Amino acid sequence: MNHIQLVNDWDQWCWEGFRYGLYSVSKARQMIDKFDQHDTSHPTFWYKFVPIKINVFIWRLRLRRLPTKSNLLAKGMEFENDNCCVCDNGLEDDLHAFANCVNSKLIWLKVASWINLDIPSWNSLDGLRSWVDGVPIIGNHKTIVTAIIYSTLWNIWRLRNSSTFKDSKFRKCHVLDSIVVDSFNWLYARFKKSRVNWTVWLQNPLNAL
């Protein structure tokens, strides 16, 4: 007990994770990223302008934990055909499903045309994020582009699941419309500084805020 110093003050909780004893979510997340035993190369990026399920989906994609045929094969599952269920050409792994599939490439081209930006070919989600960070746009425009990128990835996955489970409710012709609507709804609901204009959003989303 000799090392304990008593002070004439109210008792209070003190968090040892930060030198001032004050808890913060950002500091806690930094500690988790630093001491995670599974994979320290993938910090947890949490994007506040999209729903929680989308953040979880992106996180699983970065960790290569989505149930693609490639990942399921690695776990011992067997398929009559391990090709991509959308284009039926090539093993369905993360890179093929989201970037190299013919349909995915076409979707990215349509999105690029809509936002009037050249989206380069990419071989990792971190590479795609680096492109977003390096695009010569500022402020709200980066927020918009990130939301659209997340919406694109999410709807490509929806198309993949629809093709896998033979669900006719979501087809290739629905993908671009869903990307436009989803990203708009996410930003409209969560961007408190200003409201997104739907008419402008359809024409050029970078001018909608």
N, CA, C and O of each residue as an XYZ file, in Angstrom:
836
protein
N       0.811     -1.206      0.000
C       0.000      0.000      0.000
C       0.851      1.266      0.000
O       0.322      2.367     -0.152
N       2.165      1.119      0.170
C       3.016      2.301      0.295
C       3.016      3.161     -0.983
O       3.222      4.374     -0.924
N       2.781      2.515     -2.134
C       2.858      3.261     -3.391
C       1.556      3.995     -3.708
O       1.503      4.760     -4.670
N       0.518      3.776     -2.922
C      -0.771      4.416     -3.176
C      -0.802      5.806     -2.537
O      -0.478      5.968     -1.361
N      -1.191      6.791     -3.321
C      -1.299      8.164     -2.815
C      -2.768      8.557     -2.739
O      -3.467      8.535     -3.753
N      -3.234      8.906     -1.578
C      -4.619      9.302     -1.379
C      -4.763     10.798     -1.628
O      -3.913     11.593     -1.226
N      -5.844     11.166     -2.291
C      -6.099     12.577     -2.575
C      -7.476     12.944     -2.045
O      -8.351     12.089     -1.910
N      -7.653     14.198     -1.754
C      -8.920     14.678     -1.221
C      -9.848     15.051     -2.387
O     -10.059     16.226     -2.687
N     -10.393     14.007     -3.032
C     -11.229     14.225     -4.208
C     -12.191     13.051     -4.344
O     -12.030     12.028     -3.679
N     -13.213     13.208     -5.229
C     -14.167     12.136     -5.461
C     -13.496     10.983     -6.197
O     -12.626     11.200     -7.040
N     -13.906      9.748     -5.873
C     -13.429      8.580     -6.609
C     -14.014      8.598     -8.021
O     -15.150      9.024     -8.228
N     -13.228      8.133     -8.982
C     -13.724      8.058    -10.348
C     -12.974      6.970    -11.114
O     -11.862      6.582    -10.758
N     -13.625      6.489    -12.183
C     -12.981      5.467    -13.006
C     -11.833      6.090    -13.800
O     -11.913      7.233    -14.252
N     -10.770      5.311    -13.956
C      -9.604      5.772    -14.715
C      -9.214      4.669    -15.701
O      -9.013      3.520    -15.308
N      -9.108      5.026    -16.981
C      -8.778      4.035    -18.018
C      -7.276      4.060    -18.290
O      -6.717      5.109    -18.612
N      -6.631      2.911    -18.160
C      -5.176      2.850    -18.303
C      -4.721      2.863    -19.762
O      -3.525      2.919    -20.046
N      -5.681      2.812    -20.680
C      -5.300      2.799    -22.098
C      -4.845      4.141    -22.620
O      -4.321      4.226    -23.731
N      -5.033      5.196    -21.839
C      -4.638      6.537    -22.283
C      -4.031      7.263    -21.091
O      -4.487      7.113    -19.958
N      -3.015      8.038    -21.357
C      -2.224      8.595    -20.250
C      -3.021      9.510    -19.330
O      -2.687      9.640    -18.153
N      -4.079     10.153    -19.851
C      -4.866     11.038    -19.004
C      -5.986     10.306    -18.264
O      -6.720     10.914    -17.485
N      -6.114      9.007    -18.508
C      -7.124      8.231    -17.807
C      -8.518      8.364    -18.366
O      -9.468      7.838    -17.786
N      -8.666      9.066    -19.500
C      -9.981      9.266    -20.092
C     -10.202      8.278    -21.230
O      -9.336      8.104    -22.087
N     -11.370      7.629    -21.234
C     -11.679      6.644    -22.276
C     -12.186      7.341    -23.530
O     -12.945      8.307    -23.456
N     -11.753      6.836    -24.688
C     -12.313      7.308    -25.957
C     -12.393      6.121    -26.911
O     -11.547      5.228    -26.880
N     -13.414      6.123    -27.755
C     -13.616      5.028    -28.703
C     -12.447      4.931    -29.678
O     -11.990      3.834    -29.999
N     -11.967      6.076    -30.147
C     -10.867      6.065    -31.120
C      -9.607      5.441    -30.531
O      -8.925      4.670    -31.207
N      -9.285      5.772    -29.257
C      -8.109      5.197    -28.617
C      -8.288      3.697    -28.396
O      -7.345      2.922    -28.556
N      -9.504      3.292    -28.026
C      -9.776      1.865    -27.829
C      -9.614      1.104    -29.143
O      -9.084     -0.007    -29.161
N     -10.071      1.705    -30.241
C      -9.949      1.055    -31.542
C      -8.481      0.951    -31.957
O      -8.068     -0.051    -32.539
N      -7.699      1.983    -31.658
C      -6.266      1.924    -31.960
C      -5.588      0.785    -31.199
O      -4.720      0.099    -31.736
N      -5.996      0.592    -29.937
C      -5.427     -0.493    -29.144
C      -5.804     -1.851    -29.713
O      -4.975     -2.761    -29.759
N      -7.058     -1.991    -30.149
C      -7.507     -3.258    -30.736
C      -6.714     -3.559    -32.002
O      -6.260     -4.686    -32.202
N      -6.547     -2.545    -32.861
C      -5.782     -2.735    -34.091
C      -4.324     -3.099    -33.804
O      -3.713     -3.875    -34.538
N      -3.779     -2.531    -32.737
C      -2.371     -2.752    -32.413
C      -2.119     -4.143    -31.843
O      -1.103     -4.769    -32.145
N      -3.059     -4.631    -31.004
C      -2.819     -5.882    -30.302
C      -3.623     -7.063    -30.832
O      -3.577     -8.152    -30.261
N      -4.368     -6.850    -31.936
C      -5.135     -7.955    -32.498
C      -4.191     -9.063    -32.925
O      -3.251     -8.825    -33.684
N      -4.440    -10.290    -32.436
C      -3.545    -11.411    -32.710
C      -3.780    -12.019    -34.089
O      -2.939    -12.764    -34.592
N      -4.943    -11.699    -34.714
C      -5.290    -12.384    -35.955
C      -4.698    -11.712    -37.190
O      -4.117    -12.379    -38.046
N      -4.842    -10.423    -37.277
C      -4.369     -9.735    -38.486
C      -4.158     -8.266    -38.187
O      -5.114     -7.491    -38.147
N      -2.917     -7.882    -37.978
C      -2.623     -6.489    -37.628
C      -2.466     -5.604    -38.850
O      -2.264     -4.397    -38.721
N      -2.556     -6.197    -40.044
C      -2.357     -5.406    -41.257
C      -3.660     -4.778    -41.755
O      -3.647     -4.043    -42.742
N      -4.778     -5.054    -41.092
C      -6.064     -4.535    -41.530
C      -6.741     -3.745    -40.414
O      -7.546     -4.313    -39.676
N      -6.446     -2.474    -40.270
C      -7.118     -1.669    -39.250
C      -8.613     -1.561    -39.536
O      -9.054     -1.738    -40.672
N      -9.377     -1.271    -38.502
C     -10.825     -1.216    -38.651
C     -11.268      0.181    -39.067
O     -11.332      1.093    -38.242
N     -11.573      0.341    -40.352
C     -12.094      1.612    -40.845
C     -13.606      1.585    -40.710
O     -14.265      0.730    -41.301
N     -14.158      2.500    -39.948
C     -15.606      2.568    -39.737
C     -16.112      3.855    -40.367
O     -15.782      4.950    -39.914
N     -16.915      3.716    -41.411
C     -17.373      4.869    -42.189
C     -18.779      5.238    -41.732
O     -19.713      4.459    -41.922
N     -18.940      6.402    -41.139
C     -20.183      6.756    -40.457
C     -21.337      7.094    -41.387
O     -22.471      7.223    -40.925
N     -21.087      7.241    -42.683
C     -22.149      7.635    -43.596
C     -22.851      6.457    -44.260
O     -23.680      6.657    -45.147
N     -22.536      5.237    -43.846
C     -23.219      4.061    -44.391
C     -23.748      3.229    -43.228
O     -23.274      3.383    -42.103
N     -24.726      2.345    -43.474
C     -25.263      1.512    -42.395
C     -24.205      0.583    -41.805
O     -23.187      0.297    -42.436
N     -24.463      0.122    -40.588
C     -23.518     -0.755    -39.897
C     -23.246     -2.022    -40.707
O     -22.102     -2.469    -40.793
N     -24.297     -2.606    -41.304
C     -24.109     -3.861    -42.045
C     -23.153     -3.679    -43.227
O     -22.461     -4.618    -43.620
N     -23.118     -2.475    -43.789
C     -22.202     -2.214    -44.907
C     -20.770     -2.122    -44.390
O     -19.849     -2.634    -45.027
N     -20.575     -1.477    -43.242
C     -19.244     -1.432    -42.637
C     -18.743     -2.832    -42.318
O     -17.574     -3.142    -42.549
N     -19.624     -3.685    -41.786
C     -19.241     -5.061    -41.470
C     -18.896     -5.820    -42.745
O     -17.926     -6.577    -42.787
N     -19.697     -5.611    -43.778
C     -19.444     -6.257    -45.067
C     -18.080     -5.846    -45.630
O     -17.311     -6.700    -46.070
N     -17.777     -4.547    -45.620
C     -16.495     -4.057    -46.129
C     -15.346     -4.611    -45.290
O     -14.304     -4.983    -45.829
N     -15.535     -4.664    -43.983
C     -14.517     -5.209    -43.089
C     -14.231     -6.673    -43.417
O     -13.069     -7.076    -43.466
N     -15.270     -7.468    -43.640
C     -15.093     -8.882    -43.998
C     -14.410     -9.019    -45.359
O     -13.597     -9.919    -45.567
N     -14.748     -8.120    -46.280
C     -14.114     -8.151    -47.591
C     -12.627     -7.852    -47.478
O     -11.815     -8.506    -48.133
N     -12.261     -6.881    -46.662
C     -10.844     -6.535    -46.490
C     -10.069     -7.693    -45.877
O      -8.895     -7.896    -46.186
N     -10.732     -8.453    -45.004
C     -10.088     -9.601    -44.360
C     -10.174    -10.871    -45.201
O      -9.665    -11.918    -44.802
N     -10.823    -10.781    -46.376
C     -11.061    -11.941    -47.242
C     -11.837    -13.027    -46.498
O     -11.470    -14.201    -46.532
N     -12.913    -12.620    -45.827
C     -13.724    -13.543    -45.044
C     -15.137    -13.721    -45.602
O     -15.983    -14.330    -44.947
N     -15.401    -13.203    -46.789
C     -16.720    -13.407    -47.389
C     -16.817    -14.848    -47.912
O     -15.806    -15.419    -48.322
N     -18.013    -15.441    -47.905
C     -18.160    -16.844    -48.332
C     -18.145    -17.021    -49.842
O     -19.110    -17.524    -50.418
N     -17.060    -16.611    -50.485
C     -16.897    -16.889    -51.910
C     -16.593    -18.376    -52.071
O     -16.242    -19.048    -51.101
N     -16.727    -18.888    -53.288
C     -16.450    -20.306    -53.514
C     -15.004    -20.647    -53.174
O     -14.717    -21.725    -52.654
N     -14.098    -19.719    -53.471
C     -12.687    -19.950    -53.157
C     -12.489    -20.153    -51.658
O     -11.792    -21.080    -51.246
N     -13.099    -19.290    -50.836
C     -12.963    -19.427    -49.382
C     -13.659    -20.675    -48.858
O     -13.164    -21.327    -47.939
N     -14.806    -21.008    -49.442
C     -15.537    -22.195    -49.003
C     -14.801    -23.474    -49.397
O     -14.811    -24.453    -48.651
N     -14.167    -23.465    -50.566
C     -13.350    -24.614    -50.982
C     -12.202    -24.837    -50.007
O     -11.865    -25.972    -49.671
N     -11.609    -23.738    -49.559
C     -10.500    -23.827    -48.609
C     -10.948    -24.437    -47.276
O     -10.131    -24.979    -46.532
N     -12.246    -24.345    -46.980
C     -12.786    -24.905    -45.742
C     -13.310    -26.327    -45.930
O     -13.864    -26.917    -45.003
N     -13.132    -26.874    -47.135
C     -13.507    -28.267    -47.359
C     -14.834    -28.484    -48.055
O     -15.237    -29.628    -48.259
N     -15.527    -27.409    -48.427
C     -16.791    -27.574    -49.137
C     -16.523    -27.930    -50.599
O     -15.507    -27.536    -51.172
N     -17.452    -28.682    -51.189
C     -17.305    -29.099    -52.577
C     -18.443    -28.547    -53.422
O     -19.580    -28.443    -52.962
N     -18.119    -28.192    -54.678
C     -19.114    -27.667    -55.606
C     -19.035    -28.438    -56.917
O     -17.963    -28.892    -57.316
N     -20.177    -28.583    -57.583
C     -20.163    -29.196    -58.911
C     -19.413    -28.299    -59.891
O     -18.769    -28.775    -60.826
N     -19.510    -27.004    -59.657
C     -18.834    -26.030    -60.518
C     -18.324    -24.896    -59.640
O     -19.115    -24.202    -59.000
N     -17.004    -24.704    -59.605
C     -16.458    -23.652    -58.744
C     -16.216    -22.356    -59.504
O     -15.545    -21.455    -59.001
N     -16.765    -22.259    -60.723
C     -16.645    -21.014    -61.479
C     -17.542    -19.931    -60.895
O     -18.447    -20.212    -60.108
N     -17.281    -18.702    -61.288
C     -18.115    -17.570    -60.888
C     -19.555    -17.836    -61.312
O     -19.815    -18.199    -62.460
N     -20.485    -17.655    -60.386
C     -21.887    -17.967    -60.687
C     -22.556    -16.872    -61.513
O     -23.682    -17.057    -61.974
N     -21.888    -15.735    -61.711
C     -22.457    -14.653    -62.513
C     -22.029    -14.782    -63.976
O     -22.860    -14.705    -64.881
N     -20.726    -14.979    -64.201
C     -20.226    -15.052    -65.579
C     -19.824    -16.462    -65.998
O     -19.601    -16.723    -67.180
N     -19.730    -17.378    -65.017
C     -19.346    -18.778    -65.266
C     -17.980    -18.875    -65.960
O     -17.761    -19.727    -66.821
N     -17.077    -17.985    -65.564
C     -15.748    -17.990    -66.186
C     -14.699    -17.616    -65.146
O     -14.527    -16.438    -64.833
N     -14.003    -18.603    -64.613
C     -12.954    -18.339    -63.635
C     -13.406    -18.646    -62.219
O     -14.585    -18.521    -61.886
N     -12.445    -19.053    -61.383
C     -12.732    -19.362    -59.983
C     -13.263    -18.132    -59.258
O     -12.727    -17.033    -59.398
N     -14.316    -18.331    -58.487
C     -14.929    -17.212    -57.776
C     -14.176    -16.933    -56.479
O     -14.446    -17.543    -55.445
N     -13.228    -15.999    -56.552
C     -12.588    -15.497    -55.340
C     -12.948    -14.019    -55.211
O     -13.689    -13.485    -56.035
N     -12.427    -13.364    -54.182
C     -12.786    -11.964    -53.931
C     -12.465    -11.070    -55.122
O     -13.295    -10.271    -55.556
N     -11.249    -11.216    -55.643
C     -10.810    -10.336    -56.720
C     -11.650    -10.542    -57.972
O     -12.020     -9.580    -58.646
N     -11.949    -11.792    -58.278
C     -12.758    -12.050    -59.472
C     -14.170    -11.500    -59.288
O     -14.690    -10.804    -60.161
N     -14.786    -11.812    -58.153
C     -16.181    -11.421    -57.927
C     -16.385     -9.916    -58.001
O     -17.376     -9.452    -58.564
N     -15.456     -9.150    -57.438
C     -15.667     -7.707    -57.313
C     -14.934     -6.865    -58.359
O     -15.269     -5.696    -58.553
N     -13.944     -7.440    -59.030
C     -13.151     -6.620    -59.962
C     -12.982     -7.232    -61.345
O     -13.052     -6.515    -62.343
N     -12.762     -8.541    -61.428
C     -12.389     -9.146    -62.701
C     -13.524     -9.813    -63.460
O     -13.384    -10.101    -64.649
N     -14.642    -10.062    -62.796
C     -15.799    -10.628    -63.483
C     -16.254     -9.658    -64.573
O     -16.248     -8.445    -64.364
N     -16.646    -10.183    -65.729
C     -17.050     -9.301    -66.829
C     -18.189     -8.376    -66.415
O     -18.211     -7.201    -66.783
N     -19.126     -8.910    -65.653
C     -20.257     -8.091    -65.221
C     -19.817     -7.015    -64.223
O     -20.311     -5.888    -64.260
N     -18.889     -7.370    -63.335
C     -18.378     -6.390    -62.373
C     -17.651     -5.263    -63.094
O     -17.810     -4.093    -62.746
N     -16.853     -5.617    -64.098
C     -16.144     -4.595    -64.875
C     -17.133     -3.635    -65.537
O     -16.925     -2.422    -65.554
N     -18.215     -4.204    -66.082
C     -19.226     -3.375    -66.740
C     -19.903     -2.445    -65.732
O     -20.184     -1.286    -66.039
N     -20.161     -2.958    -64.531
C     -20.778     -2.143    -63.484
C     -19.869     -0.988    -63.101
O     -20.331      0.146    -62.969
N     -18.562     -1.263    -62.918
C     -17.611     -0.205    -62.557
C     -17.529      0.856    -63.652
O     -17.402      2.045    -63.361
N     -17.602      0.424    -64.914
C     -17.570      1.393    -66.023
C     -18.798      2.303    -65.984
O     -18.687      3.507    -66.215
N     -19.966      1.729    -65.691
C     -21.194      2.530    -65.619
C     -21.144      3.510    -64.454
O     -21.569      4.659    -64.580
N     -20.623      3.049    -63.322
C     -20.496      3.926    -62.156
C     -19.519      5.057    -62.453
O     -19.777      6.212    -62.115
N     -18.392      4.722    -63.087
C     -17.393      5.739    -63.439
C     -17.990      6.795    -64.363
O     -17.718      7.987    -64.218
N     -18.807      6.343    -65.314
C     -19.451      7.280    -66.235
C     -20.442      8.177    -65.494
O     -20.564      9.364    -65.797
N     -21.145      7.603    -64.526
C     -22.142      8.370    -63.765
C     -21.495      9.466    -62.912
O     -21.988     10.593    -62.859
N     -20.381      9.123    -62.244
C     -19.744     10.115    -61.369
C     -18.679     10.932    -62.102
O     -18.050     11.820    -61.527
N     -18.493     10.612    -63.387
C     -17.554     11.363    -64.233
C     -16.121     11.318    -63.689
O     -15.418     12.328    -63.657
N     -15.711     10.116    -63.263
C     -14.339      9.898    -62.802
C     -13.831      8.590    -63.402
O     -14.608      7.656    -63.599
N     -12.551      8.519    -63.688
C     -11.957      7.282    -64.189
C     -11.581      6.389    -63.014
O     -10.640      6.693    -62.280
N     -12.303      5.300    -62.830
C     -11.981      4.349    -61.759
C     -11.017      3.319    -62.330
O     -11.399      2.565    -63.226
N      -9.787      3.261    -61.844
C      -8.793      2.351    -62.420
C      -9.052      0.900    -62.023
O      -9.819      0.614    -61.104
N      -8.391     -0.003    -62.740
C      -8.443     -1.412    -62.334
C      -7.755     -1.558    -60.987
O      -6.787     -0.851    -60.707
N      -8.242     -2.465    -60.150
C      -7.657     -2.613    -58.821
C      -7.568     -4.096    -58.462
O      -8.350     -4.913    -58.946
N      -6.610     -4.423    -57.612
C      -6.421     -5.824    -57.216
C      -6.533     -6.030    -55.717
O      -6.241     -7.117    -55.217
N      -6.955     -4.993    -54.989
C      -7.202     -5.131    -53.555
C      -8.085     -3.977    -53.104
O      -8.099     -2.914    -53.723
N      -8.817     -4.195    -52.029
C      -9.678     -3.144    -51.511
C      -8.850     -1.960    -51.025
O      -9.278     -0.812    -51.144
N      -7.667     -2.232    -50.477
C      -6.787     -1.145    -50.040
C      -6.341     -0.304    -51.228
O      -6.188      0.912    -51.118
N      -6.131     -0.971    -52.378
C      -5.776     -0.238    -53.588
C      -6.893      0.683    -54.038
O      -6.650      1.796    -54.505
N      -8.135      0.200    -53.889
C      -9.288      1.022    -54.243
C      -9.415      2.208    -53.295
O      -9.728      3.319    -53.723
N      -9.175      1.974    -52.015
C      -9.214      3.064    -51.035
C      -8.118      4.086    -51.326
O      -8.338      5.290    -51.199
N      -6.942      3.606    -51.714
C      -5.843      4.521    -52.036
C      -6.203      5.415    -53.217
O      -5.842      6.591    -53.260
N      -6.929      4.828    -54.179
C      -7.369      5.635    -55.324
C      -8.322      6.734    -54.857
O      -8.194      7.885    -55.274
N      -9.279      6.382    -53.993
C     -10.226      7.375    -53.475
C      -9.473      8.481    -52.744
O      -9.775      9.663    -52.916
N      -8.487      8.093    -51.924
C      -7.715      9.089    -51.173
C      -6.924     10.003    -52.097
O      -6.684     11.167    -51.775
N      -6.517      9.469    -53.257
C      -5.676     10.249    -54.160
C      -6.430     11.026    -55.226
O      -5.836     11.825    -55.950
N      -7.744     10.797    -55.327
C      -8.529     11.523    -56.336
C      -8.466     13.026    -56.041
O      -8.638     13.433    -54.892
N      -8.222     13.852    -57.059
C      -8.095     15.301    -56.836
C      -9.432     15.985    -56.564
O      -9.830     16.899    -57.286
N     -10.117     15.535    -55.522
C     -11.359     16.167    -55.084
C     -11.252     16.367    -53.574
O     -10.437     15.716    -52.920
N     -12.044     17.235    -53.033
C     -11.896     17.555    -51.616
C     -13.241     17.516    -50.897
O     -14.303     17.477    -51.520
N     -13.163     17.526    -49.583
C     -14.332     17.695    -48.729
C     -15.440     16.682    -48.961
O     -15.224     15.470    -48.943
N     -16.635     17.220    -49.180
C     -17.818     16.374    -49.338
C     -17.730     15.434    -50.530
O     -18.363     14.379    -50.532
N     -16.956     15.803    -51.539
C     -16.840     14.964    -52.727
C     -16.232     13.603    -52.388
O     -16.664     12.583    -52.925
N     -15.244     13.577    -51.513
C     -14.645     12.298    -51.113
C     -15.658     11.448    -50.341
O     -15.690     10.226    -50.486
N     -16.476     12.097    -49.530
C     -17.529     11.392    -48.806
C     -18.497     10.743    -49.783
O     -18.889      9.590    -49.606
N     -18.879     11.486    -50.814
C     -19.805     10.975    -51.823
C     -19.199      9.800    -52.573
O     -19.848      8.766    -52.735
N     -17.959      9.945    -53.034
C     -17.303      8.886    -53.805
C     -17.163      7.613    -52.958
O     -17.393      6.512    -53.456
N     -16.790      7.760    -51.694
C     -16.647      6.596    -50.820
C     -17.973      5.873    -50.655
O     -18.022      4.645    -50.725
N     -19.050      6.623    -50.437
C     -20.374      6.003    -50.297
C     -20.763      5.257    -51.569
O     -21.333      4.168    -51.500
N     -20.461      5.832    -52.719
C     -20.797      5.182    -53.998
C     -19.955      3.927    -54.204
O     -20.460      2.916    -54.690
N     -18.676      3.984    -53.839
C     -17.810      2.807    -53.949
C     -18.350      1.684    -53.068
O     -18.444      0.539    -53.510
N     -18.703      2.006    -51.826
C     -19.250      0.998    -50.908
C     -20.556      0.428    -51.451
O     -20.793     -0.777    -51.371
N     -21.398      1.289    -52.000
C     -22.666      0.836    -52.559
C     -22.436     -0.076    -53.761
O     -23.161     -1.053    -53.952
N     -21.436      0.240    -54.563
C     -21.113     -0.597    -55.727
C     -20.677     -1.988    -55.290
O     -21.163     -2.989    -55.816
N     -19.765     -2.049    -54.334
C     -19.298     -3.344    -53.836
C     -20.456     -4.153    -53.245
O     -20.579     -5.353    -53.491
N     -21.296     -3.478    -52.468
C     -22.428     -4.150    -51.827
C     -23.396     -4.726    -52.866
O     -23.866     -5.853    -52.712
N     -23.693     -3.970    -53.908
C     -24.657     -4.434    -54.905
C     -24.067     -5.464    -55.860
O     -24.802     -6.287    -56.406
N     -22.765     -5.433    -56.068
C     -22.118     -6.521    -56.811
C     -22.263     -7.823    -56.022
O     -22.500     -8.886    -56.596
N     -22.117     -7.724    -54.707
C     -22.282     -8.911    -53.856
C     -23.739     -9.388    -53.864
O     -23.999    -10.591    -53.873
N     -24.672     -8.458    -53.861
C     -26.084     -8.825    -53.943
C     -26.382     -9.571    -55.236
O     -27.127    -10.551    -55.239
N     -25.792     -9.096    -56.345
C     -25.985     -9.772    -57.631
C     -25.390    -11.167    -57.581
O     -25.981    -12.118    -58.091
N     -24.232    -11.288    -56.972
C     -23.593    -12.600    -56.845
C     -24.487    -13.555    -56.067
O     -24.679    -14.700    -56.478
N     -25.036    -13.094    -54.942
C     -25.905    -13.948    -54.127
C     -27.189    -14.302    -54.864
O     -27.682    -15.427    -54.771
N     -27.723    -13.335    -55.594
C     -28.928    -13.589    -56.371
C     -28.684    -14.662    -57.429
O     -29.534    -15.524    -57.652
N     -27.521    -14.606    -58.078
C     -27.177    -15.604    -59.100
C     -26.916    -16.960    -58.470
O     -27.270    -17.994    -59.038
N     -26.294    -16.958    -57.290
C     -25.973    -18.219    -56.617
C     -27.229    -18.964    -56.188
O     -27.337    -20.178    -56.364
N     -28.175    -18.222    -55.624
C     -29.374    -18.855    -55.062
C     -30.591    -18.750    -55.974
O     -31.722    -18.989    -55.551
N     -30.339    -18.386    -57.240
C     -31.396    -18.337    -58.250
C     -32.576    -17.465    -57.814
O     -33.736    -17.859    -57.940
N     -32.263    -16.291    -57.309
C     -33.293    -15.357    -56.866
C     -33.543    -14.334    -57.974
O     -32.688    -13.498    -58.267
N     -34.701    -14.411    -58.568
C     -34.996    -13.549    -59.727
C     -35.383    -12.122    -59.327
O     -35.604    -11.276    -60.193
N     -35.467    -11.850    -58.013
C     -35.897    -10.519    -57.567
C     -34.823     -9.462    -57.806
O     -35.129     -8.276    -57.924
N     -33.557     -9.898    -57.879
C     -32.472     -8.934    -58.084
C     -31.660     -9.386    -59.293
O     -30.976    -10.408    -59.243
N     -31.739     -8.623    -60.373
C     -31.095     -9.010    -61.627
C     -30.024     -7.993    -62.025
O     -29.853     -6.960    -61.379
N     -29.319     -8.310    -63.092
C     -28.244     -7.426    -63.558
C     -28.763     -6.036    -63.887
O     -28.071     -5.043    -63.665
N     -29.980     -5.963    -64.417
C     -30.528     -4.663    -64.809
C     -30.878     -3.801    -63.594
O     -31.137     -2.606    -63.731
N     -30.883     -4.414    -62.398
C     -31.228     -3.662    -61.188
C     -30.009     -3.062    -60.489
O     -30.152     -2.184    -59.638
N     -28.819     -3.527    -60.844
C     -27.624     -3.199    -60.063
C     -27.337     -1.701    -60.031
O     -27.201     -1.125    -58.951
N     -27.243     -1.063    -61.192
C     -26.892      0.365    -61.219
C     -27.944      1.208    -60.506
O     -27.612      2.139    -59.773
N     -29.208      0.877    -60.724
C     -30.268      1.620    -60.035
C     -30.131      1.491    -58.524
O     -30.306      2.466    -57.794
N     -29.820      0.293    -58.061
C     -29.664      0.078    -56.617
C     -28.461      0.820    -56.061
O     -28.501      1.321    -54.937
N     -27.382      0.891    -56.849
C     -26.194      1.645    -56.416
C     -26.560      3.115    -56.234
O     -26.189      3.736    -55.239
N     -27.287      3.661    -57.198
C     -27.684      5.075    -57.151
C     -28.598      5.344    -55.957
O     -28.396      6.306    -55.216
N     -29.604      4.487    -55.776
C     -30.590      4.697    -54.718
C     -29.981      4.469    -53.335
O     -30.192      5.271    -52.425
N     -29.235      3.390    -53.176
C     -28.650      3.082    -51.867
C     -27.710      4.188    -51.389
O     -27.828      4.671    -50.263
N     -26.784      4.579    -52.248
C     -25.814      5.610    -51.845
C     -26.514      6.927    -51.534
O     -26.125      7.636    -50.606
N     -27.547      7.256    -52.309
C     -28.316      8.482    -52.031
C     -28.995      8.396    -50.665
O     -28.897      9.322    -49.860
N     -29.673      7.296    -50.410
C     -30.395      7.137    -49.140
C     -29.449      7.180    -47.942
O     -29.775      7.774    -46.915
N     -28.280      6.553    -48.071
C     -27.315      6.554    -46.964
C     -26.882      7.975    -46.627
O     -26.884      8.376    -45.463
N     -26.513      8.729    -47.650
C     -26.029     10.089    -47.412
C     -27.159     11.020    -46.981
O     -26.962     11.888    -46.131
N     -28.329     10.841    -47.560
C     -29.467     11.698    -47.208
C     -29.827     11.532    -45.731
O     -30.168     12.501    -45.052
N     -29.746     10.295    -45.246
C     -30.136     10.024    -43.859
C     -29.058     10.408    -42.865
O     -29.366     10.697    -41.709
N     -27.797     10.418    -43.288
C     -26.707     10.571    -42.321
C     -25.905     11.853    -42.472
O     -25.137     12.203    -41.575
N     -26.061     12.555    -43.572
C     -25.285     13.777    -43.768
C     -26.071     14.943    -43.187
O     -26.971     15.477    -43.836
N     -25.731     15.336    -41.968
C     -26.513     16.332    -41.244
C     -26.223     17.770    -41.687
O     -27.037     18.665    -41.463
N     -25.073     17.988    -42.311
C     -24.704     19.359    -42.662
C     -25.611     19.939    -43.740
O     -25.950     21.122    -43.711
N     -25.998     19.092    -44.690
C     -26.878     19.567    -45.751
C     -27.583     18.372    -46.374
O     -27.103     17.244    -46.274
N     -28.696     18.611    -47.003
C     -29.460     17.550    -47.629
C     -29.002     17.309    -49.063
O     -28.672     18.246    -49.790
N     -28.988     16.043    -49.453
C     -28.595     15.690    -50.810
C     -29.776     15.948    -51.744
O     -30.912     15.581    -51.441
N     -29.496     16.576    -52.870
C     -30.541     16.881    -53.840
C     -30.673     15.722    -54.833
O     -29.727     15.395    -55.550
N     -31.866     15.105    -54.865
C     -32.070     13.900    -55.683
C     -31.913     14.177    -57.179
O     -31.282     13.393    -57.888
N     -32.476     15.272    -57.658
C     -32.403     15.584    -59.091
C     -30.953     15.768    -59.535
O     -30.534     15.230    -60.560
N     -30.196     16.531    -58.753
C     -28.783     16.736    -59.076
C     -28.017     15.429    -58.917
O     -27.099     15.146    -59.687
N     -28.388     14.642    -57.931
C     -27.721     13.346    -57.681
C     -27.769     12.449    -58.910
O     -26.779     11.797    -59.243
N     -28.897     12.413    -59.577
C     -29.032     11.573    -60.765
C     -28.133     12.052    -61.889
O     -27.606     11.241    -62.650
N     -27.954     13.350    -62.000
C     -27.169     13.914    -63.091
C     -25.673     13.871    -62.795
O     -24.888     13.395    -63.615
N     -25.289     14.358    -61.647
C     -23.882     14.349    -61.239
C     -23.808     14.379    -59.709
O     -23.938     15.451    -59.119
N     -23.605     13.238    -59.057
C     -23.656     13.175    -57.592
C     -22.647     14.074    -56.893
O     -22.874     14.478    -55.753
N     -21.534     14.398    -57.551
C     -20.522     15.236    -56.894
C     -21.010     16.673    -56.704
O     -20.398     17.447    -55.968
N     -22.104     17.026    -57.363
C     -22.660     18.368    -57.206
C     -23.925     18.373    -56.351
O     -24.617     19.387    -56.260
N     -24.217     17.239    -55.729
C     -25.512     17.101    -55.049
C     -25.503     17.656    -53.630
O     -26.564     17.810    -53.025
N     -24.312     17.963    -53.084
C     -24.245     18.507    -51.737
C     -23.782     19.965    -51.769
O     -23.663     20.599    -50.721
